[in-house]
Amino acid sequence: MKRGFAVIAGAVVLGVALQGCSSGGDSSSGAGAVDGKGKTITVYTGVNTTYPQLQREFEKQVGDDFTKQTGATVVWQHGATANDTLTKIQTSAVSGQGPDVFDLGTTFTPTAYATGAFVTLDDADWKLVGGKDKFVPATLGISGPSDSKQIGVPYQSRPFVLAYNTKLFQDAGLTQPADTWDGLIAQAKKLTDPSKGVYGMAIDYKDALDPWKYVWTFATQLGNPFIKGAKAHLDDATVVSAYESYFGLLTDDHVTDPASVGWTAPQALAAFASGKAAILPMTTSNATPTLDKSAVKGDYKYAVMPTVPPGHSSLPSKGVGAASILSGDNLAVADFSPNKSLAFEFVNYLTSDKIQAEQYQDFGNLPVTKSAAAKLESNAPALAPVLAAGKKSYSTPFSGAWGDAQVGLLNVVTQSIPDLADGSVSETKIKSLLADAQDKVTKSLAQAPQSK
């Protein structure tokens, strides 16, 4: 493998009050010491819509290997959407029943932490997964509200970047993507030629995960924290502006295929991979396995996404130059699990160098352990922009209400799809949907421990 990884920096994590319990006396003496014969552990994870068959093969192999190692059976449960994950966390916490191990996107770690239903890791727990020093330090940036209050063991890292078609750029007299969104949109207009079926950007408006990230990026760059203390800011003018810019890529700028109103991430990736789009924003190194087998192999590069929001030539005074959310996956062990020792053994296995290397080779997920990262870093020229984006990544709010906020932001796009397909989404419609989201998050904040 000729790719690499470097530290993700810049995450600022805020505190919350509630914490779960340690695994305590159920801890085993160390890796490889757990006898799981006759036992079953259940693992919750999201569906990989880009590589579904590879995911099935990977999970089967992992399960078979873990059975050989411990005698235990691994059962997988899957969620298809952000709302599925939020519901699974909440219902499991309330009932005290559910999966033993949760594979959570980093943005859902605060929600899981706030329930108090997951093991807050002490020194003995960290030892079970190889020690905290095993991990690239900054990948711990959203494991919990502080160094001593963490539930998430880093599993995967994937800063968001854009991919661009170097041949199309060269043909258009362009050298590299602009560092402002206005500049990038201007380039996309120049690269758009509907007569040839080629558009400047590939956008996935109907995806179950990506749309809210554009809104978060634009509004964060405009200076909106979304949640600060006990106050939500989802109905702020900056968020309305962010949606107008995002929808405007299709309705006003006309730089994305009209069919993109119905695209999910795999379809946007396919458009770029076939040479029908010059820029693929909001992608990760997950795209590499597909692109290296596609028509654009050798004719694409990654670049850091612009850190200056639409409508501005420089970062606003209160803006945050976020190139990406602090993105990836954490593994959390349920405090109600009757098999905590076995669960930690499984987490240790998933964070082994062997699995970390396979995660990158199969899916493009960057490794989170120091040793696996070091093996790749020396041969990382193609991923240099991804690593740079990691250093410009910022955490979403560490609040128990963030899960509701994320689902609410996505719902605005979901509910706007019919209007978007008809050519425009009104400001009135956006404000109405945001008012509903604001109300839900405000109620969630009133019920959950707060960030400071």
LOTI-72912 format. One record per residue (C-alpha): residue number from 1; z negated, x negated, y. Coordinates in nm, 4 decimals, padded with zeros to 6 digits. Layout:
// LOTI-72912
{r NUM; {Z; X; Y}}
...
***
This chain:
// LOTI-72912
{r 1; {00.0000; 00.0000; 00.0000}}
{r 2; {00.1065; -00.1394; 00.3362}}
{r 3; {-00.1165; 00.0599; 00.5662}}
{r 4; {-00.4634; 00.0358; 00.7114}}
{r 5; {-00.7605; 00.1785; 00.8893}}
{r 6; {-00.9924; 00.0928; 01.1761}}
{r 7; {-01.3090; 00.2291; 01.3292}}
{r 8; {-01.3039; 00.5679; 01.4988}}
{r 9; {-01.4975; 00.5356; 01.8239}}
{r 10; {-01.6046; 00.7427; 02.1193}}
{r 11; {-01.7851; 01.0298; 01.9447}}
{r 12; {-02.0791; 01.1730; 02.1348}}
{r 13; {-02.3020; 01.3863; 01.9153}}
{r 14; {-02.5492; 01.6360; 02.0570}}
{r 15; {-02.8773; 01.7471; 01.9000}}
{r 16; {-02.9825; 02.0708; 01.7364}}
{r 17; {-03.3290; 02.1703; 01.6272}}
{r 18; {-03.3032; 02.2947; 01.2709}}
{r 19; {-03.2799; 02.0591; 00.9730}}
{r 20; {-03.2589; 02.0996; 00.5957}}
{r 21; {-03.4792; 01.9406; 00.3344}}
{r 22; {-03.4383; 01.6107; 00.1552}}
{r 23; {-03.3402; 01.6055; -00.2077}}
{r 24; {-03.6839; 01.4531; -00.2638}}
{r 25; {-03.8040; 01.4296; -00.6207}}
{r 26; {-03.4746; 01.5433; -00.7664}}
{r 27; {-03.3118; 01.2127; -00.6693}}
{r 28; {-03.1945; 00.9896; -00.9506}}
{r 29; {-03.2478; 00.6171; -00.9738}}
{r 30; {-02.8925; 00.5260; -00.8726}}
{r 31; {-02.5194; 00.5499; -00.9359}}
{r 32; {-02.4222; 00.6042; -01.2971}}
{r 33; {-02.7745; 00.7046; -01.4043}}
{r 34; {-02.7261; 01.0821; -01.4137}}
{r 35; {-02.6873; 01.2608; -01.7463}}
{r 36; {-02.4842; 01.5741; -01.6795}}
{r 37; {-02.4205; 01.6861; -02.0377}}
{r 38; {-02.4147; 02.0634; -02.0559}}
{r 39; {-02.4247; 02.0983; -01.6764}}
{r 40; {-02.1687; 02.2228; -01.4272}}
{r 41; {-02.1313; 02.1435; -01.0602}}
{r 42; {-01.9213; 02.3556; -00.8281}}
{r 43; {-01.7320; 02.1993; -00.5392}}
{r 44; {-01.5927; 02.3917; -00.2416}}
{r 45; {-01.2889; 02.2534; -00.0596}}
{r 46; {-00.9952; 02.3712; 00.1474}}
{r 47; {-00.6465; 02.4297; 00.0148}}
{r 48; {-00.4069; 02.1442; 00.0902}}
{r 49; {-00.1048; 02.3429; 00.2041}}
{r 50; {00.1092; 02.0314; 00.2461}}
{r 51; {00.0516; 01.8894; -00.1022}}
{r 52; {-00.0736; 02.1795; -00.3195}}
{r 53; {00.0546; 02.0431; -00.6509}}
{r 54; {-00.0845; 01.6965; -00.5814}}
{r 55; {-00.4178; 01.8550; -00.4948}}
{r 56; {-00.4286; 02.0348; -00.8301}}
{r 57; {-00.3441; 01.7134; -01.0138}}
{r 58; {-00.5972; 01.5140; -00.8142}}
{r 59; {-00.8771; 01.7650; -00.8777}}
{r 60; {-00.8034; 01.7777; -01.2489}}
{r 61; {-00.8076; 01.3994; -01.2775}}
{r 62; {-01.1273; 01.3711; -01.0743}}
{r 63; {-01.2913; 01.6391; -01.2881}}
{r 64; {-01.1827; 01.4734; -01.6124}}
{r 65; {-01.3018; 01.1304; -01.4985}}
{r 66; {-01.6370; 01.2651; -01.3810}}
{r 67; {-01.6859; 01.4412; -01.7126}}
{r 68; {-01.6264; 01.1107; -01.8933}}
{r 69; {-01.8705; 00.9399; -01.6589}}
{r 70; {-02.1543; 01.1937; -01.6681}}
{r 71; {-02.0745; 01.4622; -01.9245}}
{r 72; {-02.0762; 01.7288; -01.6504}}
{r 73; {-01.8060; 01.9859; -01.5863}}
{r 74; {-01.6573; 02.0143; -01.2370}}
{r 75; {-01.5458; 02.3551; -01.1109}}
{r 76; {-01.3479; 02.3779; -00.7858}}
{r 77; {-01.3528; 02.6636; -00.5368}}
{r 78; {-01.0996; 02.6854; -00.2552}}
{r 79; {-01.0732; 02.8363; 00.0899}}
{r 80; {-00.7370; 02.8932; 00.2566}}
{r 81; {-00.8463; 02.9370; 00.6174}}
{r 82; {-01.1125; 02.8323; 00.8671}}
{r 83; {-01.2592; 03.1805; 00.8407}}
{r 84; {-01.2901; 03.1369; 00.4626}}
{r 85; {-01.4938; 02.8206; 00.5160}}
{r 86; {-01.7162; 02.9795; 00.7784}}
{r 87; {-01.7808; 03.2785; 00.5523}}
{r 88; {-01.8559; 03.0576; 00.2510}}
{r 89; {-02.1089; 02.8519; 00.4498}}
{r 90; {-02.2819; 03.1587; 00.5902}}
{r 91; {-02.2948; 03.3675; 00.2733}}
{r 92; {-02.4132; 03.0742; 00.0622}}
{r 93; {-02.6865; 02.9928; 00.3122}}
{r 94; {-02.8092; 03.3522; 00.3285}}
{r 95; {-02.8023; 03.4116; -00.0468}}
{r 96; {-02.9273; 03.0666; -00.1490}}
{r 97; {-02.6457; 03.0529; -00.4018}}
{r 98; {-02.3068; 02.8898; -00.4007}}
{r 99; {-02.1300; 02.5587; -00.4529}}
{r 100; {-02.3338; 02.2444; -00.5105}}
{r 101; {-02.1066; 02.0291; -00.2929}}
{r 102; {-01.9113; 02.1369; 00.0140}}
{r 103; {-01.6074; 01.9410; 00.1337}}
{r 104; {-01.6169; 02.0360; 00.5026}}
{r 105; {-01.3843; 01.9581; 00.7870}}
{r 106; {-01.5868; 01.7660; 01.0438}}
{r 107; {-01.5774; 02.0573; 01.2890}}
{r 108; {-01.7706; 02.2743; 01.0419}}
{r 109; {-02.0493; 02.0212; 00.9865}}
{r 110; {-02.2524; 02.1502; 01.2866}}
{r 111; {-02.2321; 02.5063; 01.1538}}
{r 112; {-02.3462; 02.3935; 00.8098}}
{r 113; {-02.6284; 02.1878; 00.9622}}
{r 114; {-02.7568; 02.4795; 01.1680}}
{r 115; {-02.8051; 02.6964; 00.8577}}
{r 116; {-03.0715; 02.4614; 00.7201}}
{r 117; {-02.9150; 02.5138; 00.3770}}
{r 118; {-02.7941; 02.1559; 00.3230}}
{r 119; {-02.9830; 01.8404; 00.2303}}
{r 120; {-03.0805; 01.6316; 00.5311}}
{r 121; {-03.0209; 01.2833; 00.3979}}
{r 122; {-03.3117; 01.0412; 00.3733}}
{r 123; {-03.2940; 00.6746; 00.2713}}
{r 124; {-03.3177; 00.7607; -00.0973}}
{r 125; {-03.0273; 01.0052; -00.0700}}
{r 126; {-02.8104; 00.7523; 00.1086}}
{r 127; {-02.8893; 00.5033; -00.1653}}
{r 128; {-02.7507; 00.7474; -00.4208}}
{r 129; {-02.4095; 00.7354; -00.2507}}
{r 130; {-02.4063; 00.3588; -00.2034}}
{r 131; {-02.6055; 00.3286; 00.1186}}
{r 132; {-02.5194; 00.4168; 00.4770}}
{r 133; {-02.3862; 00.0623; 00.5278}}
{r 134; {-02.1090; 00.1449; 00.2826}}
{r 135; {-01.9300; 00.3488; 00.5510}}
{r 136; {-01.7334; 00.2580; 00.8622}}
{r 137; {-02.0057; 00.3273; 01.1234}}
{r 138; {-01.8135; 00.5599; 01.3529}}
{r 139; {-01.7113; 00.7887; 01.0651}}
{r 140; {-02.0770; 00.8949; 01.0700}}
{r 141; {-02.0258; 01.0243; 01.4226}}
{r 142; {-02.0365; 01.3923; 01.3272}}
{r 143; {-02.2565; 01.3746; 01.0162}}
{r 144; {-02.5470; 01.5261; 01.2077}}
{r 145; {-02.7062; 01.5553; 01.5522}}
{r 146; {-02.8752; 01.2133; 01.5271}}
{r 147; {-02.8962; 00.9077; 01.3038}}
{r 148; {-03.2035; 01.0484; 01.1289}}
{r 149; {-03.0748; 01.4047; 01.0929}}
{r 150; {-02.7506; 01.3972; 00.8978}}
{r 151; {-02.6082; 01.6167; 00.6231}}
{r 152; {-02.2504; 01.4897; 00.6054}}
{r 153; {-02.1365; 01.1945; 00.3964}}
{r 154; {-01.7973; 01.0747; 00.5294}}
{r 155; {-01.5126; 01.1423; 00.2864}}
{r 156; {-01.1807; 01.1345; 00.4737}}
{r 157; {-01.0619; 01.0322; 00.8199}}
{r 158; {-00.7465; 01.1535; 00.9928}}
{r 159; {-00.7127; 01.1196; 01.3705}}
{r 160; {-00.4379; 01.3368; 01.5172}}
{r 161; {-00.1282; 01.1701; 01.6585}}
{r 162; {00.2362; 01.2569; 01.7102}}
{r 163; {00.5328; 01.1358; 01.5088}}
{r 164; {00.8654; 01.0797; 01.6796}}
{r 165; {01.2204; 01.0243; 01.5595}}
{r 166; {01.3169; 00.6786; 01.6861}}
{r 167; {01.6895; 00.7382; 01.6299}}
{r 168; {01.6948; 01.0604; 01.8316}}
{r 169; {01.4913; 00.8912; 02.1043}}
{r 170; {01.7315; 00.5975; 02.1162}}
{r 171; {02.0363; 00.8274; 02.1276}}
{r 172; {01.8780; 01.0079; 02.4242}}
{r 173; {01.8065; 00.6801; 02.6064}}
{r 174; {01.4316; 00.7064; 02.5482}}
{r 175; {01.2127; 00.4232; 02.4249}}
{r 176; {00.8773; 00.5839; 02.3441}}
{r 177; {00.6820; 00.9068; 02.3991}}
{r 178; {00.5313; 00.9706; 02.7435}}
{r 179; {00.1563; 00.9427; 02.7982}}
{r 180; {00.1273; 01.2732; 02.9875}}
{r 181; {00.2002; 01.6174; 02.8432}}
{r 182; {00.4366; 01.6972; 03.1297}}
{r 183; {00.6253; 01.3775; 03.0577}}
{r 184; {00.6394; 01.4525; 02.6851}}
{r 185; {00.7659; 01.8054; 02.7514}}
{r 186; {01.0361; 01.6653; 02.9813}}
{r 187; {01.1431; 01.4305; 02.7011}}
{r 188; {01.1406; 01.7195; 02.4538}}
{r 189; {01.3745; 01.9171; 02.6799}}
{r 190; {01.6139; 01.6235; 02.6871}}
{r 191; {01.5977; 01.5998; 02.3085}}
{r 192; {01.6603; 01.9701; 02.2503}}
{r 193; {02.0123; 02.0730; 02.1451}}
{r 194; {02.0135; 02.4245; 01.9927}}
{r 195; {02.3881; 02.3962; 01.9196}}
{r 196; {02.3006; 02.1285; 01.6650}}
{r 197; {01.9816; 02.3040; 01.5509}}
{r 198; {01.7724; 02.0189; 01.6926}}
{r 199; {01.4627; 02.0819; 01.9041}}
{r 200; {01.2335; 01.8531; 02.0975}}
{r 201; {00.9158; 01.9548; 01.9168}}
{r 202; {00.8070; 02.1094; 01.5873}}
{r 203; {00.5114; 02.3445; 01.6483}}
{r 204; {00.3277; 02.5468; 01.3803}}
{r 205; {00.2131; 02.8610; 01.5613}}
{r 206; {00.1193; 03.0485; 01.2447}}
{r 207; {-00.0825; 02.7709; 01.0851}}
{r 208; {-00.4392; 02.8518; 00.9790}}
{r 209; {-00.5852; 02.5338; 01.1316}}
{r 210; {-00.3685; 02.3564; 01.3905}}
{r 211; {-00.3236; 02.5963; 01.6876}}
{r 212; {-00.6810; 02.5820; 01.8184}}
{r 213; {-00.6605; 02.2023; 01.8308}}
{r 214; {-00.3900; 02.2166; 02.0984}}
{r 215; {-00.6072; 02.4518; 02.3027}}
{r 216; {-00.9137; 02.2305; 02.2557}}
{r 217; {-00.7109; 01.9236; 02.3574}}
{r 218; {-00.5647; 02.0752; 02.6749}}
{r 219; {-00.8904; 02.2389; 02.7873}}
{r 220; {-01.0990; 01.9286; 02.7069}}
{r 221; {-00.8612; 01.7139; 02.9085}}
{r 222; {-00.9093; 01.9661; 03.1919}}
{r 223; {-01.2874; 01.9182; 03.1661}}
{r 224; {-01.4110; 02.2178; 02.9650}}
{r 225; {-01.6933; 02.1429; 02.7143}}
{r 226; {-01.6464; 02.4855; 02.5398}}
{r 227; {-02.0166; 02.4962; 02.4533}}
{r 228; {-02.2884; 02.3373; 02.6631}}
{r 229; {-02.6488; 02.4102; 02.5747}}
{r 230; {-02.6876; 02.7857; 02.5322}}
{r 231; {-02.3710; 02.8681; 02.7256}}
{r 232; {-02.0213; 02.9249; 02.5897}}
{r 233; {-01.7144; 02.8593; 02.8047}}
{r 234; {-01.4348; 03.0087; 02.5966}}
{r 235; {-01.3283; 03.2542; 02.8687}}
{r 236; {-01.2937; 02.9784; 03.1296}}
{r 237; {-00.9737; 02.9461; 03.3337}}
{r 238; {-00.9058; 02.6094; 03.1698}}
{r 239; {-00.8814; 02.7784; 02.8299}}
{r 240; {-00.6445; 03.0448; 02.9623}}
{r 241; {-00.4318; 02.7645; 03.1065}}
{r 242; {-00.4406; 02.5812; 02.7733}}
{r 243; {-00.3030; 02.8851; 02.5893}}
{r 244; {-00.0332; 02.9374; 02.8513}}
{r 245; {00.0771; 02.5753; 02.8099}}
{r 246; {00.0710; 02.5997; 02.4317}}
{r 247; {00.2652; 02.9258; 02.4144}}
{r 248; {00.4908; 02.8001; 02.6935}}
{r 249; {00.6332; 02.5262; 02.4733}}
{r 250; {00.8248; 02.8088; 02.3058}}
{r 251; {00.8550; 03.0771; 02.5731}}
{r 252; {00.9017; 02.8752; 02.8932}}
{r 253; {01.0021; 02.5215; 02.7994}}
{r 254; {01.2128; 02.6258; 02.4979}}
{r 255; {01.1528; 02.2913; 02.3266}}
{r 256; {01.0648; 02.4314; 01.9853}}
{r 257; {01.2684; 02.6341; 01.7390}}
{r 258; {01.2244; 03.0126; 01.7920}}
{r 259; {01.1521; 03.0305; 01.4186}}
{r 260; {00.8382; 02.8225; 01.4782}}
{r 261; {00.6507; 03.1384; 01.5712}}
{r 262; {00.6226; 03.1904; 01.1965}}
{r 263; {00.5750; 02.8271; 01.0916}}
{r 264; {00.2750; 02.6725; 00.9233}}
{r 265; {00.2083; 02.2969; 00.9159}}
{r 266; {00.4278; 02.2249; 00.6094}}
{r 267; {00.7241; 02.3988; 00.7747}}
{r 268; {00.6825; 02.2043; 01.0991}}
{r 269; {00.6585; 01.8826; 00.8977}}
{r 270; {00.9728; 01.9799; 00.7038}}
{r 271; {01.1648; 02.0392; 01.0273}}
{r 272; {01.0736; 01.6936; 01.1534}}
{r 273; {01.1367; 01.5329; 00.8147}}
{r 274; {01.4881; 01.6793; 00.8049}}
{r 275; {01.5740; 01.5474; 01.1521}}
{r 276; {01.5686; 01.8917; 01.3144}}
{r 277; {01.2843; 01.8060; 01.5521}}
{r 278; {01.2400; 01.4913; 01.7572}}
{r 279; {00.8612; 01.5101; 01.8006}}
{r 280; {00.5922; 01.6335; 01.5626}}
{r 281; {00.2686; 01.6693; 01.7611}}
{r 282; {-00.0773; 01.7229; 01.6108}}
{r 283; {-00.0039; 01.5463; 01.2845}}
{r 284; {-00.1962; 01.2807; 01.0949}}
{r 285; {-00.1289; 01.0004; 00.8514}}
{r 286; {-00.1239; 01.2810; 00.5920}}
{r 287; {00.2427; 01.3127; 00.6886}}
{r 288; {00.3275; 00.9616; 00.5688}}
{r 289; {00.3869; 01.0385; 00.1970}}
{r 290; {00.6330; 01.3134; 00.2919}}
{r 291; {00.8115; 01.1237; 00.5695}}
{r 292; {00.8560; 00.8118; 00.3596}}
{r 293; {01.0515; 01.0204; 00.1078}}
{r 294; {01.2525; 01.2130; 00.3660}}
{r 295; {01.5733; 01.1848; 00.5670}}
{r 296; {01.3840; 01.0146; 00.8516}}
{r 297; {01.2427; 00.7331; 00.6419}}
{r 298; {01.2685; 00.4200; 00.8552}}
{r 299; {01.3537; 00.6266; 01.1629}}
{r 300; {01.0115; 00.7500; 01.2676}}
{r 301; {00.6980; 00.6081; 01.4241}}
{r 302; {00.3539; 00.7357; 01.5191}}
{r 303; {00.2201; 00.7417; 01.8752}}
{r 304; {-00.1022; 00.8433; 02.0466}}
{r 305; {-00.0744; 01.1952; 02.1867}}
{r 306; {-00.0859; 01.2253; 02.5670}}
{r 307; {-00.4340; 01.2220; 02.7191}}
{r 308; {-00.3298; 01.3842; 03.0508}}
{r 309; {-00.3124; 01.7656; 03.0350}}
{r 310; {-00.0137; 01.9841; 03.1243}}
{r 311; {00.0313; 02.0318; 03.4963}}
{r 312; {-00.1248; 01.6961; 03.5894}}
{r 313; {00.0071; 01.3451; 03.6468}}
{r 314; {-00.3341; 01.1890; 03.5864}}
{r 315; {-00.6577; 01.2909; 03.4172}}
{r 316; {-00.8570; 01.5397; 03.6304}}
{r 317; {-01.1851; 01.4094; 03.7720}}
{r 318; {-01.3962; 01.6002; 03.5187}}
{r 319; {-01.1451; 01.5714; 03.2382}}
{r 320; {-01.1967; 01.3879; 02.9104}}
{r 321; {-00.9098; 01.1702; 02.7886}}
{r 322; {-00.9246; 01.2983; 02.4321}}
{r 323; {-00.6327; 01.1960; 02.2134}}
{r 324; {-00.7751; 01.3785; 01.9119}}
{r 325; {-01.0755; 01.5625; 01.7833}}
{r 326; {-01.3032; 01.3440; 01.5718}}
{r 327; {-01.1246; 01.4541; 01.2597}}
{r 328; {-01.1706; 01.4278; 00.8866}}
{r 329; {-01.3925; 01.5623; 00.6103}}
{r 330; {-01.7614; 01.5301; 00.5250}}
{r 331; {-01.9307; 01.6008; 00.1937}}
{r 332; {-02.2559; 01.7979; 00.2091}}
{r 333; {-02.4937; 01.8785; -00.0777}}
{r 334; {-02.6433; 02.2280; -00.0804}}
{r 335; {-03.0221; 02.2288; -00.0647}}
{r 336; {-03.0279; 02.5250; -00.3036}}
{r 337; {-02.8338; 02.3339; -00.5694}}
{r 338; {-03.0228; 02.3048; -00.9009}}
{r 339; {-02.8266; 01.9847; -00.9719}}
{r 340; {-02.8758; 01.7692; -00.6629}}
{r 341; {-02.8812; 01.4392; -00.8528}}
{r 342; {-02.5521; 01.5268; -01.0188}}
{r 343; {-02.4101; 01.6428; -00.6864}}
{r 344; {-02.4970; 01.3111; -00.5216}}
{r 345; {-02.3429; 01.1280; -00.8150}}
{r 346; {-02.0225; 01.3237; -00.7531}}
{r 347; {-02.0302; 01.2394; -00.3817}}
{r 348; {-02.0770; 00.8728; -00.4715}}
{r 349; {-01.7735; 00.8947; -00.7005}}
{r 350; {-01.5529; 01.0560; -00.4339}}
{r 351; {-01.6478; 00.7818; -00.1873}}
{r 352; {-01.5753; 00.4988; -00.4310}}
{r 353; {-01.3046; 00.2516; -00.3368}}
{r 354; {-01.0899; 00.3820; -00.6228}}
{r 355; {-01.0866; 00.7402; -00.4973}}
{r 356; {-01.0627; 00.6360; -00.1327}}
{r 357; {-00.7476; 00.4367; -00.2140}}
{r 358; {-00.6014; 00.7271; -00.4122}}
{r 359; {-00.6766; 00.9672; -00.1268}}
{r 360; {-00.4667; 00.7530; 00.1039}}
{r 361; {-00.1885; 00.6870; -00.1446}}
{r 362; {-00.1503; 01.0539; -00.2425}}
{r 363; {-00.2379; 01.2402; 00.0769}}
{r 364; {-00.2422; 00.9877; 00.3607}}
{r 365; {-00.6146; 01.0340; 00.4287}}
{r 366; {-00.7586; 00.7175; 00.5796}}
{r 367; {-01.0541; 00.5668; 00.3923}}
{r 368; {-01.4053; 00.5852; 00.5326}}
{r 369; {-01.5701; 00.2992; 00.3433}}
{r 370; {-01.5762; -00.0505; 00.4881}}
{r 371; {-01.4404; -00.2178; 00.1772}}
{r 372; {-01.1515; 00.0240; 00.1221}}
{r 373; {-01.0666; 00.0119; 00.4923}}
{r 374; {-01.0643; -00.3676; 00.4972}}
{r 375; {-00.8188; -00.3800; 00.2075}}
{r 376; {-00.5695; -00.1773; 00.4090}}
{r 377; {-00.6322; -00.2939; 00.7634}}
{r 378; {-00.4520; -00.6269; 00.7398}}
{r 379; {-00.1237; -00.4515; 00.6602}}
{r 380; {-00.1383; -00.1731; 00.9173}}
{r 381; {00.1445; -00.2116; 01.1708}}
{r 382; {00.2798; 00.1388; 01.1126}}
{r 383; {-00.0636; 00.2921; 01.1579}}
{r 384; {-00.1648; 00.1023; 01.4705}}
{r 385; {-00.1177; 00.4146; 01.6886}}
{r 386; {-00.3265; 00.6199; 01.4447}}
{r 387; {-00.6051; 00.3661; 01.4698}}
{r 388; {-00.5740; 00.3667; 01.8486}}
{r 389; {-00.5987; 00.7467; 01.8488}}
{r 390; {-00.9154; 00.7142; 01.6456}}
{r 391; {-01.0694; 00.5090; 01.9241}}
{r 392; {-00.9807; 00.7864; 02.1717}}
{r 393; {-01.1186; 01.0665; 01.9534}}
{r 394; {-01.3973; 01.2953; 02.0712}}
{r 395; {-01.6293; 01.5243; 01.8834}}
{r 396; {-01.6147; 01.9001; 01.9109}}
{r 397; {-01.9526; 02.0444; 02.0244}}
{r 398; {-02.2313; 01.9834; 01.7737}}
{r 399; {-02.3513; 02.3425; 01.7779}}
{r 400; {-02.4240; 02.5961; 01.5086}}
{r 401; {-02.1952; 02.8327; 01.6984}}
{r 402; {-01.8931; 02.6035; 01.6907}}
{r 403; {-01.7611; 02.7545; 01.3669}}
{r 404; {-01.7413; 03.0941; 01.5388}}
{r 405; {-01.5796; 02.9311; 01.8417}}
{r 406; {-01.3152; 02.7631; 01.6284}}
{r 407; {-01.2327; 03.0853; 01.4459}}
{r 408; {-01.2263; 03.2727; 01.7780}}
{r 409; {-00.9852; 03.0243; 01.9372}}
{r 410; {-00.7556; 03.0491; 01.6364}}
{r 411; {-00.7748; 03.4285; 01.6400}}
{r 412; {-00.6302; 03.4369; 01.9913}}
{r 413; {-00.3139; 03.2749; 01.8548}}
{r 414; {-00.3084; 03.4912; 01.5429}}
{r 415; {-00.3361; 03.8109; 01.7470}}
{r 416; {-00.0696; 03.6888; 01.9900}}
{r 417; {00.2002; 03.6166; 01.7310}}
{r 418; {00.3808; 03.9536; 01.7740}}
{r 419; {00.3962; 03.9055; 02.1539}}
{r 420; {00.5032; 03.5446; 02.1097}}
{r 421; {00.7849; 03.6558; 01.8806}}
{r 422; {00.8971; 03.9002; 02.1525}}
{r 423; {00.9190; 03.6199; 02.4075}}
{r 424; {00.5931; 03.6080; 02.6022}}
{r 425; {00.2158; 03.6446; 02.5822}}
{r 426; {00.0621; 03.7932; 02.8950}}
{r 427; {-00.2331; 03.6417; 03.0767}}
{r 428; {-00.4043; 03.9787; 03.0416}}
{r 429; {-00.3696; 03.9636; 02.6625}}
{r 430; {-00.5056; 03.6084; 02.6491}}
{r 431; {-00.8030; 03.6953; 02.8696}}
{r 432; {-00.8851; 04.0039; 02.6627}}
{r 433; {-00.8832; 03.8097; 02.3363}}
{r 434; {-01.0878; 03.5294; 02.4899}}
{r 435; {-01.3429; 03.7807; 02.6167}}
{r 436; {-01.3936; 03.8970; 02.2582}}
{r 437; {-01.4273; 03.5383; 02.1380}}
{r 438; {-01.6699; 03.4585; 02.4194}}
{r 439; {-01.8851; 03.7563; 02.3256}}
{r 440; {-01.9022; 03.6570; 01.9585}}
{r 441; {-01.9896; 03.2962; 02.0358}}
{r 442; {-02.2513; 03.4010; 02.2915}}
{r 443; {-02.4183; 03.6158; 02.0265}}
{r 444; {-02.3944; 03.3304; 01.7770}}
{r 445; {-02.5568; 03.0936; 02.0270}}
{r 446; {-02.8413; 03.3387; 02.0763}}
{r 447; {-02.9122; 03.3326; 01.7036}}
{r 448; {-02.8634; 02.9624; 01.6327}}
{r 449; {-03.0537; 02.6458; 01.7306}}
{r 450; {-02.8976; 02.5033; 02.0439}}
{r 451; {-02.7438; 02.1758; 02.1460}}
{r 452; {-02.9062; 01.9950; 02.4352}}
***
